[in-house]
Each structure stands twice: as C-alpha cells, then as structure tokens.
Amino acid sequence: MTQATERLDNEAVTPEEEAQILDSVRKWLARDVKPYARQLEHDDVWPAEMVEQMTELGLFGATIRRAYGGLGLGASTYSRIVTEVAEVWMSLSGIFNSHLIMASAVQRFGTEQQKSRYLPQFASGTLRGGLALTEPDCGTDLQAIRTRAVHDGEHYVINGTKTWISNGIHGHCVAILVKTQDIEPRHKGLSMFVAEKGPGFTVSRKLEKLGYKGIDSAELIFQDYRVPAANLIGGVEGKGFVHTAGGLELGRINVAARGVGVATAALKAATGYAQIRKTMGKPIHQHQAIALKLADMATRTEAARLLVEQAARAYDDGRRCDMEAGMAKLFATEAALENATEALRIHGAYGYSKEMDVERYYRDAPLLCIGEGTNEIQRLIIARQLIERNPV
Ligand SMILES: Cc1cc2nc3c(=O)[nH]c(=O)nc-3n(C[C@H](O)[C@H](O)[C@H](O)COP(=O)(O)OP(=O)(O)OC[C@H]3O[C@@H](n4cnc5c(N)ncnc54)[C@H](O)[C@@H]3O)c2cc1C
C-alpha cells in the first residue's frame, strides 16, 4: 500500500477522535505510568500491567488501518502519542513502536491473505512482536546479513542468529530479514518473513543494557526453523530490503518523536529544579550560566518538535520525506542527548542520584542516536539528498 492510500484510509479518523485518543493516553500516563515507572525501570521489570493497559488503549494497533481493527492513525497523531509516552518512560514507546514497525511491513507490503490473517491479531495485541534485522556481525550494513532461508516445499528453513531484537522475549513473532539468494546486487537476495515462535526459534539470551530497561532486548537463534512459505511478505523473494527501507521513514519519525519526549522531560525537570535549588542566596536559574543552558534546551526542544511535525505531515501527505525524516531523527535525538546531559549537570549531585528521573534520561537518550539508522548514517542520507535535490 502506498503512503497516499494509507492517508486516505486514515482520513476516517476525525480530529475529535484523535484528540480523544491523545487525552486518554495522557490520563493513563499520569495515573498508571508516572507513579511506577522509576521503580520498574530501576528493577528492569517487563511492565506486564502497562502492556495490558496499552492493549486496551489500542496502542498496538495505533497505525494499523481501521479495516483491520486498528486505530488508523496518521504519522502526525501517532508521533504526538509517542512523544507523550516517551516523556514519561521511553521504554514503553519502544514496546508498541517495534511491534508497529513489524505490522507496517505486512500492512504496506503483505499479500491480502497475510493482511487479513495477521493485521487483526497485531491490532488487538493478541500477537505482539518486533523487527529482526540486526545480527552479531552487522547492523548498519544489512546487506551483509547471514541468516539464511532455504525453500523446502511448503516451507522455508531458516538458520542464523539475530541480536538486539526488541520484544524478542515477550513477543510472539518477528518480521525477520533473511538471505534467500547469493546474488549481486546483494540486496536483491534478501527476503522478509513473519516468523511466529515455534520449534527451532529460540531466545538464547536477554541482553543487559545501560538504559531502555523494562523492554526486552534479546538474541534469537533460528536452527532449522520451518516457516510456512505463505509467510514470505508480499509472496515474492528478493523484496526484503525494499520492505525494510519502506518502513524507515516512519521508523525515523517515530524515533525522532521519542527524542522530543526525552528532551521535553529533561527540560521540564531542569526548569523546575532551577527554581527551587538556591546557591549564593538565589535560585540557580538566576545565575546566567544556568539560564543560558535552559534557553538552549528549550530552543532545541521546540526546533526538534517542529522538525518532527514537518516530517510527519509530509509522510501523511504521501510526499517523499527521507531527508525530512533524517533531519528530524538526527536533530531530535541529539537534542535529547544534549538536554539529558544538561539536566543532569543542572541538578548537580542529585542528577547523579537514582532517586531522580534525570539519570534515566541520561541513560536512555544515547540509544536514540543508534537505533533506526545511526546518526552518522542520517548525516550521509541528508547530504546525499541535498546533492540530489540541488544539482548544478
Ligand atoms: C537497545 C537496542 C535495541 C535495538 N532494537 C533492535 C530491533 O528491535 N531490531 C533490530 O533489528 N535491531 C535493533 N537494534 C540494533 C540497532 O539497529 C543497531 O545497533 C544499529 O543499526 C547499528 O548497528 P551496529 O550496532 O551493528 O553498528 P555498526 O553498523 O557496526 O556501526 C558502528 C559504528 O560505525 C558507524 N558506521 C557504520 N557504517 C558507516 C558508514 N557507512 N559511514 C559512516 N559511519 C558508519 C556507525 O554509525 C557506528 O557509529 C537495537 C539496538 C539497541 C542498542
């Protein structure tokens, strides 16, 4: 499905409905998440109750078309939800976002049979999962993947290892990128399948992380795992790289939206603390060194928000937006990292304490610069687009 047809479908959602959904999410965050997030994160506990609540709110179907039981939200509203959730606890946004990137591969590129089989289950959260691209020896260079699928009658047999897979432990399935042929160019030998857990598909270990706790990141092993040939997304071999690239614009807008959430949280914490902490007889925001930091943090946050809105609007309008999504991802995630660092410094020793949330922002933010294409790669994409769009 093209972005334009996605947009038409999503026009069924009225602004009033969107406002209502946003309002429900805000109330849920204030009531059921904010009071508990710090402890759950500290203990690195998978938030089962919150996942249940996210299911009830429809978040696992947020961008899935209404025809398949989803909320049918466009990128603009969805990215606002992601920002709000990430402002309270970034890991929660990862749980439904990774799932929706998997769903988006089926929604945009799946056969009718695959859509009607999987999308309602994805939308209701009965079948949750993520996207399995990365391997121990490759992340950025996906064309170098080694996990292989060999056609065998009604099935393909998959062997290989995937790593860093979000929702890998608690999810039920993944959209997996595999090699089906050794050909040049290499990307034409890649295919994508929906792989449900079963014999031969095992979780070998949970990966321990600096931040982004609560959500499970896992290494997955596929050993003579048999996936039905009917699960080859789109029904044709060799399209896996296209399916992956097709989800990147939206994926990058969503990571950027998370960046705005973390940048906002850090800004709010610093703005509040700077008014109550006094040194030399006055609140620290009255010291110019701190005031300048706050001004820069606020400006970065607003600029990031506008870049995300611009990219999401372009996406919803069906316009090509790889440059806009890349800029939003680059700027918003660096803004999150800078704001988190400055918030920690403004809090002095308390910023280093486990009793405050700013240390969590400081641990969560760097991930945003790595996922969905590192920020080094975003710069390369932006530069390439710049030249392509401005030939002399
Ligand atoms: C918490 C977490 C969750 C994740 N979730 C998932 C998931 O759900 N599914 C999934 O598939 N993956 C996931 N990943 C993996 C993530 O997508 C990869 O880590 C990312 O793509 C980078 O790949 P890499 O780590 O192999 O780094 P590499 O590709 O080895 O890159 C190393 C460094 O070299 C730079 N570099 C690489 N190539 C170039 C180039 N051509 N030009 C300039 N610089 C370059 C990179 O920017 C980086 O700084 C997750 C990772 C983490 C940490």
The ligand as an ORCA input file, in Angstrom:
! r2SCAN-3c Opt
* xyz 0 1
  C      18.596     -1.219     22.816
  C      18.661     -1.565     21.365
  C      17.519     -2.013     20.719
  C      17.591     -2.426     19.383
  N      16.458     -2.925     18.780
  C      16.587     -3.519     17.573
  C      15.481     -4.236     16.995
  O      14.381     -4.295     17.566
  N      15.668     -4.857     15.801
  C      16.864     -4.820     15.130
  O      16.972     -5.404     14.075
  N      17.927     -4.140     15.641
  C      17.820     -3.492     16.841
  N      18.890     -2.823     17.388
  C      20.154     -2.782     16.645
  C      20.418     -1.430     16.005
  O      19.504     -1.208     14.968
  C      21.881     -1.432     15.532
  O      22.681     -1.395     16.695
  C      22.188     -0.267     14.621
  O      21.606     -0.474     13.367
  C      23.701     -0.074     14.426
  O      24.298     -1.261     14.033
  P      25.596     -1.810     14.793
  O      25.342     -1.720     16.253
  O      25.927     -3.126     14.223
  O      26.738     -0.768     14.473
  P      27.719     -0.812     13.192
  O      26.954     -0.945     11.954
  O      28.792     -1.815     13.449
  O      28.348      0.652     13.262
  C      29.393      1.006     14.186
  C      29.719      2.498     14.005
  O      30.188      2.741     12.671
  C      29.348      3.734     12.061
  N      29.189      3.391     10.628
  C      28.812      2.196     10.118
  N      28.770      2.242      8.793
  C      29.097      3.501      8.443
  C      29.224      4.220      7.185
  N      28.972      3.620      6.018
  N      29.593      5.509      7.225
  C      29.828      6.143      8.407
  N      29.725      5.544      9.608
  C      29.365      4.247      9.622
  C      28.042      3.701     12.803
  O      27.351      4.939     12.695
  C      28.518      3.417     14.214
  O      28.945      4.617     14.808
  C      18.828     -2.348     18.682
  C      19.970     -1.850     19.331
  C      19.901     -1.467     20.654
  C      21.142     -0.971     21.343
*
